Amino acid sequence: MAETGESEFEVLDESVTLEEELVRGYKAEHYYPVYIGEFFQDRYKVTGKLGPGSASNVWLCHDLLEDQQFVALKVHINSSKVHREPPVYRHIDGLHSKHKGSDYIRGLLDSFELDGSAGKHICLVHEALGMNIEELKDLIPDGAFEPDLIRQTLREILRGMHFLRHDAHFIHTGGLRKTFSSRRVC
């Protein structure tokens, strides 16, 4: 269970719409109420919110056991009936593949459950990543990437996808739930 110090948290004005409230099907009781400064597992201190989602919110945390390391803590909603991610990560970790594309798949560092007021929440801990392509584009004066940067980025994405398809036997569908033949879909 998370430790909280009520006096150090700012209470938001209820008239302000939060990001996750704009997600279709949003129900506040499904989300675990994470606070900046909160500790999880006596290890992860929440420092900021990275983003909302339909099935989770992701928080930036300082890993107190690893000096200078930040992680992304993904706290799933309590109403998820099926959690596909943990078995996928266990399967990939068990492969011990030498495929170069496995280097481009973000692994699972830790996982645990939280007891919320309306049920359990699965929490996944990942390496915190840097900015995405869209954020990087905003930093470039003319918004145009050099061809070499595009080639290298696409090469790494394709290597990761090749590993998922050929060694792990998964197809990343970005939320699509259709199964193809006997292959697994994540």
URJO-V787475 format. One record per pair of residues at least 6 apart in sequence whose ideal C-beta (glycine too) atoms are under 8 Angstrom apart, sorted by the first residue. I is the first residue (numbers start at 0). J is the second residue. D is the distance in Angstrom with one decimal. If there is no record, write none. Layout:
i->(I | I)
j->(J | J)
d->(D | D)
This chain:
i->(0 | 0 | 1 | 1 | 1 | 1 | 1 | 2 | 2 | 3 | 3 | 4 | 7 | 8 | 8 | 8 | 11 | 17 | 18 | 18 | 18 | 19 | 19 | 19 | 19 | 19 | 20 | 21 | 22 | 22 | 22 | 23 | 24 | 25 | 26 | 28 | 28 | 28 | 29 | 29 | 29 | 29 | 30 | 30 | 30 | 30 | 31 | 31 | 31 | 31 | 31 | 31 | 31 | 32 | 33 | 33 | 33 | 33 | 33 | 34 | 35 | 35 | 35 | 35 | 36 | 36 | 37 | 37 | 38 | 38 | 39 | 39 | 39 | 39 | 39 | 39 | 40 | 40 | 41 | 42 | 42 | 42 | 43 | 43 | 43 | 43 | 43 | 43 | 43 | 44 | 44 | 44 | 45 | 45 | 45 | 45 | 46 | 46 | 46 | 46 | 46 | 47 | 47 | 48 | 48 | 48 | 48 | 49 | 49 | 49 | 49 | 49 | 50 | 50 | 51 | 54 | 54 | 54 | 55 | 55 | 55 | 55 | 56 | 56 | 57 | 57 | 57 | 57 | 58 | 58 | 58 | 58 | 59 | 59 | 59 | 59 | 59 | 60 | 60 | 60 | 60 | 60 | 61 | 61 | 62 | 62 | 62 | 69 | 70 | 70 | 70 | 70 | 70 | 70 | 71 | 71 | 71 | 71 | 71 | 72 | 72 | 72 | 73 | 73 | 73 | 73 | 74 | 74 | 74 | 75 | 75 | 75 | 75 | 75 | 76 | 77 | 77 | 77 | 77 | 77 | 78 | 79 | 82 | 83 | 84 | 84 | 84 | 85 | 85 | 85 | 85 | 87 | 87 | 87 | 88 | 88 | 88 | 90 | 90 | 90 | 91 | 91 | 91 | 91 | 91 | 92 | 92 | 94 | 94 | 94 | 96 | 96 | 96 | 98 | 98 | 98 | 98 | 99 | 99 | 100 | 100 | 100 | 100 | 100 | 100 | 100 | 100 | 101 | 101 | 101 | 102 | 103 | 103 | 103 | 103 | 103 | 104 | 104 | 104 | 105 | 105 | 105 | 106 | 106 | 107 | 107 | 107 | 108 | 108 | 108 | 109 | 109 | 110 | 110 | 110 | 110 | 111 | 112 | 112 | 112 | 112 | 113 | 113 | 113 | 114 | 132 | 135 | 136 | 136 | 160 | 163 | 163 | 163 | 163 | 164 | 164 | 168 | 168 | 169 | 169 | 169 | 169 | 170 | 170 | 170 | 170 | 170 | 171 | 172 | 172 | 175 | 176 | 177 | 178)
j->(113 | 114 | 33 | 37 | 38 | 39 | 113 | 37 | 38 | 34 | 37 | 36 | 36 | 34 | 35 | 36 | 17 | 51 | 48 | 50 | 51 | 25 | 30 | 51 | 52 | 56 | 27 | 51 | 51 | 52 | 53 | 53 | 53 | 53 | 78 | 77 | 116 | 117 | 76 | 77 | 78 | 117 | 56 | 74 | 76 | 77 | 56 | 74 | 76 | 77 | 113 | 115 | 120 | 115 | 45 | 48 | 56 | 58 | 74 | 45 | 45 | 46 | 47 | 48 | 44 | 45 | 44 | 45 | 44 | 45 | 45 | 60 | 72 | 111 | 113 | 122 | 109 | 111 | 63 | 62 | 63 | 64 | 60 | 61 | 62 | 63 | 70 | 72 | 124 | 60 | 61 | 63 | 58 | 59 | 60 | 72 | 58 | 59 | 60 | 61 | 69 | 58 | 59 | 56 | 57 | 58 | 59 | 57 | 58 | 59 | 71 | 127 | 56 | 57 | 57 | 75 | 76 | 79 | 73 | 74 | 75 | 76 | 73 | 74 | 71 | 72 | 73 | 74 | 71 | 72 | 73 | 74 | 69 | 70 | 71 | 72 | 127 | 69 | 70 | 71 | 72 | 124 | 68 | 69 | 68 | 69 | 70 | 127 | 108 | 109 | 124 | 125 | 126 | 127 | 124 | 125 | 126 | 127 | 128 | 122 | 123 | 124 | 122 | 123 | 124 | 125 | 113 | 120 | 122 | 82 | 120 | 121 | 122 | 123 | 120 | 115 | 117 | 118 | 119 | 120 | 118 | 121 | 121 | 185 | 107 | 123 | 185 | 107 | 110 | 121 | 123 | 169 | 183 | 185 | 106 | 107 | 123 | 167 | 169 | 183 | 101 | 104 | 106 | 167 | 169 | 106 | 107 | 101 | 166 | 167 | 162 | 166 | 167 | 161 | 162 | 165 | 166 | 158 | 162 | 157 | 158 | 159 | 160 | 161 | 162 | 163 | 166 | 159 | 162 | 166 | 158 | 155 | 156 | 158 | 159 | 162 | 159 | 162 | 163 | 125 | 126 | 128 | 125 | 126 | 123 | 124 | 125 | 124 | 125 | 126 | 123 | 124 | 121 | 122 | 123 | 124 | 122 | 119 | 120 | 121 | 122 | 119 | 120 | 122 | 120 | 152 | 144 | 142 | 144 | 171 | 169 | 170 | 171 | 185 | 170 | 182 | 182 | 183 | 182 | 183 | 184 | 185 | 179 | 182 | 183 | 184 | 185 | 185 | 184 | 185 | 184 | 184 | 184 | 184)
d->(7.1 | 6.3 | 7.8 | 5.1 | 6.3 | 5.3 | 6.8 | 7.0 | 4.9 | 6.0 | 5.6 | 7.0 | 5.5 | 4.9 | 7.0 | 6.7 | 7.7 | 7.5 | 8.0 | 7.2 | 4.2 | 5.8 | 6.4 | 3.7 | 7.5 | 6.1 | 7.8 | 7.9 | 6.2 | 7.0 | 4.9 | 7.0 | 6.7 | 8.0 | 7.6 | 7.9 | 7.6 | 4.8 | 4.0 | 5.5 | 4.7 | 7.2 | 6.3 | 7.6 | 5.8 | 7.9 | 7.9 | 5.0 | 8.0 | 7.2 | 5.6 | 4.8 | 4.5 | 7.8 | 5.9 | 7.8 | 6.7 | 5.6 | 6.0 | 6.7 | 5.6 | 6.8 | 6.5 | 7.8 | 7.0 | 6.4 | 7.4 | 4.8 | 5.4 | 7.7 | 7.4 | 7.2 | 6.7 | 7.5 | 7.4 | 7.0 | 7.5 | 5.8 | 7.9 | 6.3 | 5.4 | 5.3 | 4.0 | 7.3 | 6.0 | 7.3 | 6.5 | 5.8 | 6.9 | 5.9 | 4.7 | 6.1 | 5.1 | 7.4 | 5.3 | 7.1 | 8.0 | 5.2 | 6.3 | 5.5 | 7.3 | 7.0 | 4.6 | 6.8 | 7.5 | 5.7 | 7.3 | 4.3 | 6.3 | 5.3 | 6.0 | 8.0 | 7.3 | 5.3 | 8.0 | 5.9 | 5.6 | 5.8 | 5.0 | 5.9 | 4.5 | 6.4 | 7.7 | 5.6 | 5.4 | 6.9 | 5.0 | 7.7 | 7.3 | 4.6 | 8.0 | 6.8 | 5.9 | 7.8 | 6.5 | 7.8 | 6.1 | 6.7 | 5.3 | 7.5 | 4.8 | 7.8 | 7.6 | 5.8 | 4.6 | 6.8 | 5.1 | 4.3 | 6.2 | 8.0 | 5.1 | 6.5 | 6.5 | 5.4 | 7.3 | 4.6 | 7.2 | 4.8 | 7.1 | 6.1 | 7.6 | 5.6 | 6.7 | 4.4 | 7.7 | 6.8 | 7.0 | 5.5 | 5.2 | 6.8 | 5.6 | 4.4 | 7.1 | 7.6 | 7.1 | 5.5 | 5.6 | 3.5 | 6.1 | 5.3 | 7.2 | 7.2 | 5.2 | 5.8 | 7.7 | 6.1 | 7.5 | 7.3 | 5.9 | 7.1 | 7.2 | 6.5 | 7.8 | 4.7 | 6.7 | 3.8 | 7.9 | 6.5 | 7.8 | 7.9 | 7.6 | 6.5 | 7.3 | 5.3 | 7.9 | 6.8 | 7.4 | 7.6 | 6.0 | 6.2 | 6.7 | 4.6 | 7.6 | 7.4 | 4.5 | 7.3 | 4.8 | 5.7 | 7.6 | 8.0 | 3.7 | 4.8 | 7.2 | 4.9 | 3.0 | 7.4 | 7.7 | 7.9 | 4.9 | 7.1 | 7.8 | 5.0 | 7.2 | 5.6 | 3.5 | 7.4 | 5.4 | 6.4 | 6.8 | 5.5 | 5.9 | 7.0 | 7.5 | 7.3 | 6.0 | 7.1 | 6.5 | 4.6 | 6.2 | 6.5 | 7.8 | 3.9 | 7.0 | 6.4 | 5.2 | 6.6 | 5.2 | 5.1 | 6.7 | 6.0 | 6.9 | 6.9 | 4.4 | 5.9 | 7.9 | 7.1 | 7.9 | 5.4 | 7.0 | 6.9 | 4.7 | 7.0 | 5.8 | 7.8 | 6.2 | 8.0 | 5.4 | 5.8 | 7.2 | 5.0 | 6.9 | 4.7 | 6.2 | 6.2 | 7.6 | 5.2 | 7.3 | 5.8 | 5.5 | 7.2 | 7.1 | 7.2 | 6.7 | 5.2)
